């Protein structure tokens, strides 16, 4: 298994994995997520820009996972300590390859990507009921720092 940086030639294969990711998100939280296709212009911009990359896990020349990472900075609010960090926006491993260490290797690659850019940390969001992903992230040293909460409102009519 190897990890490499995506090129625009990989977009079709990445989009197929995004279909899996988006379907799983819709299955986990149907009130907030629905099946969709990844925006190819957005994906192309990440692949081509200096501030982001899509890291691919391959085995026998077959894409088995990816991690989309972007460099970011804390907003310029006086109460926030300024940081430059890597934001792990999306990650997915094909279902047949899960529990084989692919996710761990992708996370290690993201950490290396961030260290090479001298960033302060890696940040990500994960659905609160995605227990499998949470367990992986915790094993890899991630800790909960903030929580998003929602209150559903009743609609008239």
N, C-alpha and C positions, 0 to 999 in steps of 0.2 A: 504494500500500500504506500502511496506517495501523496504528498500535499504539494500543490502548485498554485500559482496565481492564474486566474481566469483571463481569457482573451475574449474578444467579441465573437470569435468562432464557437465559443462554448455556450452562447446564449440560449440556444434551443434546449440543450440538456439541463441547464440551470432552471429554465422556465418550467420544465417538466417536474423538477423537484419542488419548485414553488407551488405547483398545483397540489402536490402532496401536502406541503406545509399549510397552505391556505385551507385545504379541506379539513385537516386535523384541527386547526384553530376554530373553524366553524363547528366542528363536532364538539369541541371542548366548551365553547361559549357562543352558542347560536344566537343569543340576544345581541351580540356585539360584532360578530364576524360572519361573513358569508363567503361562499366560494367565489373566487375571482382569478383572473390571470395577472401575473406580474407585469407591470408597466415596463415595456422593453426600452423606452427612452430613458427611464430612471436607471435601469440595470446597465445600459450602455454607458451612461454618465459615470456611474460608480466604477466600472471597469476601466474607463479611460482617464479618470481624474487622478490627481496626485494624492488627494486626501482620503481615498478609500480604495478597497480592493474586495474581490470575491475570491476567497481561498477555496480550492477544490480538493476533495479527497478522491483519489482514483485507485482502482485496482484492476489490473489487466485491461488498461485503457478504457475502463468503464467508470463513469461518474457515480460515486456512491454517497457523496455528501458535499455540503458547501457551508461556508460561513461568510456572511457579508459584514464587513467591518469598515467603519468610517472614523476619521479623526474629528474630534469635536473639542469645544472649550466651554467652560461654565459661562452662563450669562453674566453680563457686567453689573450685577447687583451688589451693592456695598456689603450686604450681609454674607455673601458667599466668598469663600476662599477661592481664588482663581486657580483653575487646573486646566491642563490639556489632557485629554483622555481618549481612549478608543471606545467607540460605541459598537458593540456587537448587535447589529440590528436584526439579523435573521440567521438561523442555522437550521439545517435539516440533514438527516441521514436517511437513506432509503430503508424502508421497513425491514427488508431481508438482511440488512447489514447491521442492525442495531444490536447493542450489547457485545460488540466485537472490538471496542476501543476507538471507533472512528470519531465519535464526538469528542473524546478526550484528545485525540491527535489534532483535531480542528481547533479546539480551545488552546492547546499548546502553541499552535501556529499563530493564532490571534494574539496571544501573549507575546510571542517573539516579534510579531509585526509591530506591536505597541512599544516594546522595549527598544527596537531599532529606531523608532521615531522619538525616543526619550519622553514618552508619555507617562503620566502619573499612575493610571490605572485603567482597567477594562470595566465597562459598565454594560449592563443588559437589562431588558425587561423580560419577564416570563409570566405566562398566564398562571394565576394562582392555583388552578386545579390541574396543571401539567406536572404532576408529581414526579414522573420519570425524568423530565428535564431538570426540575429543581434538584433532585437527588444528584444528578450529574454535576450541575453547577456547584453545589455545596462540596462535593468530593474534590472539585478543582479549585477550591479556595474562595468561592464567591460567598458573600454574606449579604443579608437583607439590610439595606440602609434607609429605605423609604417605602411607603406603601400607598398605592392608589386605592381610593375608596369611592363607591358610587351609591347613590340613593335613587332608586327608581321612583318616578313620580306617576301618580294616577292620571290618566288622560280622561277628559270629559268626552262623553259620547262614544 
